[in-house]
Every structure is written in C-alpha cells, then in structure tokens.
C-alpha cells in the first residue's frame, strides 16, 4: 500500500530463464526473484520484497516482465548519490544492471519509475501475452535455448485450423494444474500462429493464465500438428474440461512472456481492487 513514507517502484525487465529454476525464490536454487532481490539488497542495504506480474517456470524466458517493490522515500531520494541531476529511476536501472552483470546478461533491467497510486504488478494487468517458438527443419544450436525443435514433422495448416475461433471465455481445466481455491475459467483473447521459413510462433493472450495453461495448450496443439491426435482433439478437450493423463506439457525453453498490459495510470488502482475483490470464481487468479 502507498503512504507518505514509501514509494512503490515499477520495474520492467527481461531475462533468459535457461539458468534459473523459475521466477519464485527457492532455497538453495538460483531463481530470477532471488537474484533480483539480492541485487536490490546490495543497493539499498536492506531486504526488498518484489511482486511479479507473472511467475514463470524453470527455463521459461521473459521479453517484458514487470515487478514492483516498496521502498522508503528517503532511501529512494539517496539513489542518485553524488549525481543529483540524475533521476533516481535512471540511477536504479544503472546500479541494478551493474550488480546483475555477474549473470552475464541473463537479466536486464529495462526501466524503473515511481508507480501510480494503487498500482500492483500482479493484480493491475488487463492481459498477459506469451509466445512459443517452434523450429522447422534442422535444429539450430544457436537458438536452442529459446526455440523448441519438435522431432516429428508438423502440419502447420492443420494447427492453424485447430485453433481458429477458440478465443473467448472457457474452462481450461483440461489444460491447467489446479491450485486450491482457484478457478480454471479464463478469457482467451488471442490464439494464433505466425510462420516464416525457419520458425513458427504460437501467440497466446489472456486476462490471466492458470499454471501450465500455455504449455499445455501448445502441447495439445503439437500433438494435433504431428498427427498423434486427430484434428479436433484440442477443441474437444476444451469443450469437455476434464484434467486427465492426456495433458501434455510442451518444453519450457520455447516459451517467452512477451508482454504484460496495464490500464492507464488513473485506472490501475481500480483494476487491482476489482481483481482482488470480485467473488465471481471465474475472476480469481492462479497465474
């Protein structure tokens, strides 16, 4: 919460998830959250807890991730140090990237700013967008960390037809790992494929995603594309939402969190309140 003695800081960042065990801090394991919070501790000399827009699993990447943290205004004002003409926002980006240099570029801070009142990185978004990259032809060792190579030939036209018109409100129980007290109903805003000679990209956008939802949808689509399942199999699972052993999770390394979209600054607080307070189970978050 905002008050006179604290600033809420929004930070936009990107990372290569290859060497991390996901976003969330885990004892004894390298994670993106732990690395960033350790960096913030080095800068501010006190523990700093972060909140993330979308938790990513081990090996998943982010082109545009968003976090927030709260910091005393006095500490924030001291950030420029001996450069009073430099904004604190620019100082934080420079200092944090410097601390993170030991990660060999795996994490990059893109921007930082004092967030508008009521902003919440997790509860204020109106959508999250992912992309999944699948290589065609021979595997490329130079892109192996962020592009999945499917061993069987894929009929991309069949996959495009399979997902045509699948946007809208659905129960994704057949494609989610349930969490206690959470719902599997989501509004899918985008599900499409772009293709070039070497790679095709699967784009998915929703108000929020359940745990493993993106990779399970991609896994099901790949099974239709390689002929392991008949056309219509993904659509039938969506129409009959039962979680069973047929759920196939696509490998993590092909998945990238592409964008987190927020409303205008004067609407972020209301959006966060709505997301938290609505009692309709379809609106509960399990990202």
C-alpha positions in Angstrom: 0.0 0.0 0.0 1.1 3.6 -0.6 1.7 6.1 2.2 3.7 9.2 2.6 6.9 7.5 3.7 7.1 4.9 1.0 7.4 4.8 -2.8 6.1 1.9 -4.9 8.5 1.3 -7.7 7.6 -0.4 -11.0 10.5 -2.1 -12.8 10.3 -3.5 -16.3 12.8 -6.2 -17.1 13.8 -9.1 -19.4 15.6 -12.4 -18.7 16.9 -15.6 -20.2 15.4 -18.3 -18.0 17.8 -21.0 -19.1 20.0 -21.0 -16.0 17.2 -20.3 -13.4 14.8 -22.5 -11.6 11.9 -20.2 -12.5 10.9 -16.9 -11.1 10.0 -17.7 -7.5 12.6 -17.8 -4.8 13.5 -21.4 -3.7 16.0 -22.4 -1.0 19.4 -23.3 -2.4 18.4 -22.8 -6.1 19.2 -20.0 -8.5 15.9 -18.1 -9.4 15.2 -14.8 -11.0 13.4 -13.4 -8.0 16.3 -14.3 -5.6 18.9 -12.8 -7.9 17.0 -9.5 -8.3 16.1 -9.2 -4.6 19.7 -9.9 -3.7 20.7 -7.1 -6.1 18.3 -4.7 -4.5 19.7 -5.6 -1.1 23.1 -4.7 -2.3 21.9 -1.3 -3.5 19.6 -0.4 -0.6 21.3 -2.4 2.2 18.0 -3.8 3.5 15.7 -6.6 2.4 13.4 -5.7 -0.5 10.5 -8.0 -1.4 9.3 -8.0 -5.0 5.9 -8.8 -6.5 5.8 -10.1 -10.1 3.2 -9.8 -12.9 3.5 -13.4 -13.9 5.5 -16.2 -12.3 7.5 -18.2 -14.9 8.5 -21.8 -14.5 12.1 -23.1 -14.7 13.6 -22.5 -18.2 10.8 -20.0 -19.3 12.0 -16.6 -20.5 10.6 -13.1 -20.4 11.0 -10.4 -23.0 8.9 -8.0 -20.9 8.3 -8.8 -17.3 7.0 -6.4 -14.7 7.7 -6.3 -10.9 7.0 -3.8 -8.1 8.6 -3.2 -4.7 8.1 -0.7 -1.9 11.0 1.4 -0.6 11.2 4.2 1.9 11.2 7.6 0.3 14.5 8.6 2.0 16.3 5.6 0.5 14.9 6.4 -2.9 16.0 10.0 -2.7 19.5 8.9 -1.9 19.9 6.7 -5.0 21.5 9.4 -7.3 24.3 9.7 -4.8 26.9 12.3 -6.0 24.9 12.9 -9.2 21.9 15.0 -8.0 20.9 15.8 -11.6 20.4 12.2 -12.4 16.8 10.9 -11.7 16.5 8.1 -9.1 14.8 6.0 -11.7 17.9 6.2 -14.0 20.2 5.6 -11.1 18.3 2.4 -10.1 18.5 1.0 -13.7 22.2 1.7 -13.9 23.0 0.4 -10.4 20.9 -2.8 -10.6 22.2 -3.7 -14.1 25.7 -3.2 -12.7 25.0 -5.6 -9.8 23.4 -8.1 -12.2 26.4 -8.0 -14.6 27.7 -11.2 -12.9 24.8 -13.0 -14.6 26.5 -12.4 -18.0 23.5 -10.6 -19.4 20.8 -13.2 -18.4 18.8 -10.5 -16.7 18.4 -6.9 -18.0 16.6 -4.1 -16.3 14.8 -2.0 -18.9 13.2 0.8 -16.9 12.1 1.9 -13.5 9.7 4.5 -12.3 7.6 5.5 -9.3 4.3 3.7 -9.8 0.9 5.4 -9.8 -1.1 5.2 -6.7 -2.7 1.7 -6.2 -0.5 0.0 -8.9 0.0 -3.7 -8.3 2.3 -5.7 -10.7 0.2 -8.8 -10.2 -3.3 -7.6 -9.8 -3.4 -4.5 -12.1 -2.8 -6.1 -15.5 -5.6 -6.4 -18.0 -3.8 -9.0 -20.1 -0.6 -11.1 -20.4 0.8 -12.3 -23.7 3.1 -15.2 -24.4 4.8 -16.6 -27.5 6.1 -20.1 -28.1 8.8 -20.6 -30.7 9.0 -23.9 -32.7 11.8 -24.6 -35.1 11.2 -26.1 -38.5 13.7 -28.2 -40.2 17.2 -28.9 -38.7 17.8 -27.9 -35.1 19.9 -24.7 -34.8 22.4 -24.9 -31.9 22.5 -21.1 -31.7 18.8 -20.8 -30.9 18.3 -24.0 -28.8 17.8 -22.2 -25.5 14.6 -20.4 -26.7 13.3 -22.4 -29.6 11.8 -25.9 -29.3 12.5 -28.4 -32.1 9.7 -31.0 -32.4 11.1 -34.4 -33.5 8.1 -35.3 -35.7 7.1 -33.3 -38.8 4.3 -30.8 -38.2 1.5 -29.8 -40.5 1.2 -26.1 -39.6 -2.0 -25.6 -41.6 -3.7 -28.3 -39.6 -2.7 -26.5 -36.4 -4.0 -23.1 -37.6 -7.3 -24.7 -38.4 -7.4 -26.4 -35.0 -7.3 -23.1 -33.1 -9.4 -21.0 -35.4 -12.1 -19.2 -33.4 -11.1 -20.6 -30.0 -10.9 -17.2 -28.3 -13.4 -16.2 -25.6 -14.4 -17.4 -22.1 -13.6 -21.1 -21.5 -13.0 -23.5 -18.7 -9.4 -24.6 -19.2 -9.4 -27.4 -16.6 -8.1 -29.9 -19.1 -5.0 -27.6 -19.7 -4.2 -26.5 -16.1 -2.6 -27.7 -13.0 -5.2 -26.7 -10.4 -4.4 -24.7 -7.3 -6.5 -24.7 -4.1 -9.2 -22.1 -4.2 -8.5 -21.0 -7.8 -10.6 -21.3 -10.9 -9.6 -22.6 -14.3 -12.0 -20.3 -16.2 -10.2 -17.7 -18.3 -10.9 -15.3 -21.2 -8.6 -16.2 -24.1 -8.1 -13.0 -26.2 -5.6 -14.4 -28.8 -4.5 -17.8 -30.0 -2.8 -17.7 -33.4 0.2 -18.8 -35.4 2.8 -16.8 -37.4 5.2 -18.7 -39.7 8.4 -18.0 -41.5 10.9 -20.3 -43.2 12.8 -21.4 -40.1 10.4 -20.9 -37.1 6.7 -20.6 -36.4 5.4 -18.7 -33.4 2.3 -19.5 -31.4 0.8 -16.4 -29.7 -1.5 -16.6 -26.7 -3.0 -13.7 -24.8 -5.5 -13.9 -21.9 -6.6 -11.8 -18.9 -4.6 -14.3 -16.9 -3.3 -17.9 -17.3 -3.6 -20.9 -15.0 -0.5 -22.8 -14.0 0.9 -24.7 -17.1 -2.0 -23.5 -19.2 0.1 -22.0 -22.0 2.4 -25.0 -22.3 -0.5 -27.5 -22.1 -2.3 -25.7 -24.9 0.8 -25.7 -27.0 1.5 -29.4 -26.2 -2.0 -30.4 -27.3 -1.7 -28.3 -30.5 1.6 -30.0 -31.4 0.0 -33.4 -30.9 -2.6 -32.5 -33.5 0.0 -31.0 -35.7 2.2 -34.1 -35.8 -0.8 -36.5 -36.3 -0.6 -38.1 -32.8 -4.2 -36.9 -32.3 -7.0 -36.4 -34.8 -8.0 -32.8 -35.8 -10.5 -31.5 -33.3 -8.9 -33.2 -30.3 -7.8 -29.9 -28.7 -11.2 -28.4 -29.3 -12.9 -31.4 -27.8 -10.8 -31.2 -24.7 -11.7 -27.6 -24.3 -15.4 -28.3 -24.7 -15.2 -31.2 -22.2 -12.9 -29.8 -19.5 -11.6 -32.8 -17.6 -8.0 -32.9 -16.4 -6.5 -36.4 -17.1 -3.3 -38.1 -18.1 -3.7 -36.9 -21.7 -2.4 -33.5 -20.8 0.9 -32.9 -22.4 3.2 -30.0 -21.3 5.4 -28.5 -24.0 9.0 -28.0 -23.0 9.7 -24.8 -21.1 12.5 -23.4 -23.1 10.4 -22.4 -26.1 8.1 -20.2 -24.0 8.6 -16.4 -23.6 6.5 -14.0 -21.6 6.1 -11.4 -24.3 4.1 -8.5 -22.8 2.1 -7.5 -19.7 -0.5 -4.8 -20.4 -1.9 -2.4 -17.8 -4.7 0.1 -18.0 -4.0 3.9 -17.9 -2.3 5.1 -14.7 -5.5 6.5 -13.3 -7.2 3.1 -13.6 -4.6 0.7 -12.2 -5.8 1.0 -8.6 -9.4 0.2 -9.6 -8.3 -2.7 -11.7 -6.3 -4.1 -8.8 -9.3 -3.7 -6.5 -11.6 -5.4 -8.9 -9.2 -8.3 -9.5 -8.8 -8.9 -5.7 -12.3 -8.3 -4.6 -14.6 -10.0 -7.1 -16.3 -13.0 -5.7 -17.1 -14.5 -9.1 -14.8 -17.6 -9.2 -14.2 -17.0 -12.9 -12.1 -13.9 -12.0 -9.8 -15.5 -9.3 -6.2 -15.5 -10.3 -4.0 -18.6 -10.4 -1.1 -17.3 -12.6 
